[in-house]
């Protein structure tokens, strides 16, 4: 059964992101959720995790999470190379960047999984919906819907490793239509909160990647109905894309 690791849930749960791990567990009965604290050796670094989730956090804890992961950067890259699944949501996606730049120009080193970098602008928060899709291979195009609320954006060229193509809402920054990061089975996205319960087909795709071909998204009928209603709402031309309150 699946071993699902939730990194630093005591801090990296700004929008309820730890419920992604809970939803995977509900979708695959008998699976285990491992809660990793800042003082723990991550389960993925010991070869004991099949799916690893990390959510968004206030900037001070985002920096603490990156620092806690830094000694295991090579192990994380090895896991990506061998196909371990990662889902980093909210500003956790910035762990994949080379660095994060503050408003005063100072920089915080990140894990450097890509050549992207992030810039903070805490006086001008970006709030929006997002509607996009990605190629799910045999599953065809899979649509993704969600919300964003962020005080930083990423820059650089992610055209060869983006996660989702945008239909509504921007990509890694306002000038981009290519959202997030995908490196093998590593998904990094600014979409926040319990992304998997909101996107049952994406959940099904993640379960298939993990080899759980018989598993189905928990509360599938209700989740699918809610997703279809959200798509209809998001595609309404009168529904605001940005600066939601």
Buried (B, 14 or more C-beta within 10 A) or exposed (E): EBBBBBBBBEBBBBBBBBBBBBBBBBBBEEBBBBBBEBEBEBBBBEEEBBBBBBBBBEBEBBBBBBEBBBEBBEBBBBBBEEEBBBBBBBBBBBBBBBBBBBEEEEEBEBBBBBEBBBBBBEEEEBBBBBBBBBEBEEEEEBBBBBBBBBBBBBBBEBEEBBBBBBBBBBBBBEEBBBBBBBBBBBBBBBBBBBBBBBBBBBBBBBBBBBEBEEBBBBBBEEBEEBBEEBEEEBEEEEEEBEEEE
